[in-house]
Amino acid sequence: MDTRAPGDINMTTNMPDDLLTGYHRFRANRYAREVERYHMLAEGQSPKTMIIGCADSRVDPSTIFSAGPGELFVVRNVAALVPPYGEATGYHGTSAALEFAITVLGISNLVVMGHSSCGGVAAALAARDAKPIGRYIGPWVALLNETRDALLAANPDASDEDLQNALERKAVECSINNLMTFPFVSEAIAEGRVRMDGALFSIIAGELIWRDPDSGEFSRVSKS
């Protein structure tokens, strides 16, 4: 048995080159600059904001908001979807992260952030002809079925591009509505302990589009 500390074991030859290069860059730059912060974070975390975002590699919340370590509590899944509250047994990854953020960390800002060109939203649209994509993707994006069908019924002549753009916004609304079915979320919002918002990120423009909590309308955030 190897009893050396993890730091003594040379794993270099077992790592993908791009990950190893990135790790070395992190150690030499960010960690070196913020070593005291990492030491402090080792004692615990106290982020003020939770972001529910998409797993898409192009829309990293920490990058978009220039957040440092410990500043954002992030859960990411396909299409940034939140299932409705349920008490059935099973694996509830997004719900568990939400519960932890609200009841343990005491976050004060809760943001659902979708994005343009979302593959999960495209999969939901593709499934309109009863042809779900994938063993797990199809059942997951089926959370949007009712929202998608209402959108299609109201816009029978819309182009695929317009439907994609519209459903990306509707998906954020759907997740916000589902969030309110969680008792600990609705109570925190009613008591003023948590503010809930929705947003979209435009990949091609690098722009953030924020949802007005009163009107539900989305508008671009000023760049400066």
N, C-alpha and C positions, 0 to 999 in steps of 0.2 A: 504493500500500500504506500502511495506517495503521501508523506506527511508534511510536505512543504506548504507554506501559505500560498493562496491563489496567486499572489503577486510574484511568486518565485517561479511559476510555471510558464514556460515560453510557448504560447499558443500561436505564434506568428504564422507558422507554416500551415495552420489549419483554417486560417481566416481568408475570406475573399479579399482580393487586393484593394477594392474600392472602400470596403469597410475598414480595413486596417489603416489605409491612408487617412480616412476621415477621422478615425479615433486618434491617431497621432496628431492631427491638426487640432482636434478638440483639446487634447492634453497640453499642447504647446501654446495655444491661444486662449480659448474661452476659459478653460479650467484654471489656467495660470492667472488670468485676470480676476477671476471670481472665486478663488480658492476659499476665501473666508466665508462667502455666501454658501458654498457647498458644505463647509464644516457646520454652519449654522442649520442648514436644511437637513443635515443628518439627524438632528434632534426632533424634526417634525415639519409639517407643512401647514401653511395657513393662507391658501390662495383666496382671493375675493371673487373670482369669476370662474364659472364652469362653462365650457363650450362643448356643445354636442355638434360634431362636424362629420364630414364624409371621410371615408378611408382613402379617398383619392390622393395619390402621391403629390399632386400639384397644389394642394390647398392646405398646407400646414398652418394651423392657427397661430402657433408661436412665431412663425416667420411673418405672417400677415400683420400681427399686432406687435411685432418687435418685442416679444415678451422674454424675460429672463427665466432661469430655472426657478421653480416654486411660485410663479406668478399666475399660471393658468392650470386649472384642473380640466383635462380634456378627455372625452370619450369619442371615439370615431368608429363609424360603421358604414355600411353601404347606404348611400343617399342621406346620411344624417337623420335617420328615422328614429322616432320614439314610439314604442308600442303602447297601447293603452294599459292602464293599471290592471293587474290581474293577480289573483292569489293562488292560481294553480301551480303545482310543483313543476320544476323544470329549470332550465338554464336561462337566467335573465341578466345577461351581462350589462346592457345599457341601464336597465332598471336598478341594478345593484350599485352601479357607479353614481346614478342620480341620488339614490337613497344615502349613500356615503357622503356625497357633496353637501346635501341639505341638512341631514341630521347629525353628522359627525364633524365635518369641516366648517359648517355654518357659512357657506358662500353667500354673497349678497347679490350677485349678478348671474343670471342664467341665460345663455344665448344659444339659439339654434341657428347654425350657419350652413346653408346649402351653397351651391356654386353652379356656374355655367358648365355646359357640356357634361352633365352628370350621367355617368353610365348606369347608375341605379335607376334614375328617372327614365332613361331611355329603355331600360329593361321593363319597367312598369308599363310603358306605352306599347312595347313590343308584345306584351302579354295580353293586350286587348282582344286579340283573336284566339284566346285560349291556348296560347303557345308560350308557356312560361319558360324562362331561360334558367337552366341549371337546376341541380337538386336542391340547393339551399338559397340561391339568389331569388328564384321565383316566389317561393313562399314568403321570403322576407319583404320583398317589394310589393307583395300583395296587400301590405298595409295601406298602399295607395289606391287600391282598386276602386273604392267608393268615390274617392276624390277624382281619380282619373275618369271614371265613367260619367260623373256629373260634368266634368270639363268637356268631354267629347260630345255629350248631348247638347250642351249649350253652344258649342262651336263646331257644327258639323262640316263646315267648309274650310276650317283652319288648316294651314300648312303644317307639315311635320315639325318644322323649325319653330313655328309659333306655339304649337302644342308643347314642345319640349320646354321652351322658355316659360310658358304659363304654368306648367306642372312643377317646374323647379320652385316657383314661388308658392304654389299650392302645397307642395310637400313641406315647406317650412311651416305653413299654417296648420297642416295636419299634425305635425309633431307638437306644435304649441298647444293645439286642442287636446291632444293625448296627454301632454304633461299635466294639464289641469285635472285629469282624472285621478292623479296620484294624490291622496289625502295630504301627505306631508308637503307636497308642492303647493297645492291650492291654499292650505293653511298658512304657509310661509308668505305667500303673495298677499293674501287677505290681511295679514298682520303687518305688512310693510317690511318684512325682514328680507324679502327677495324681490328683485326686479327681473322680469322676463322680457327678452327681446328676440327678434328674428333678423337674419341678415343673409345676404347672398354675396359671393365673391365672383367677380368676372375675371376669368383667367387671362383672356387675351388683352384686356385693358388694365389689369392689375388694380381694379377699382372695387371698393366695398359699397354695397347697396343695402341700406338699413331700413328696417320696417318700422313704420310709425305705429306704436302700440294702440293708439286710439282709432285711427282710420284703417289700419291694416295695409296702407299703401307703402310701396318701396321707393326710395329715392337715393340717389348717389350721394355719398359722403364727400365733403370738400377734401381736395387733395392736400391742402395746406392750411 
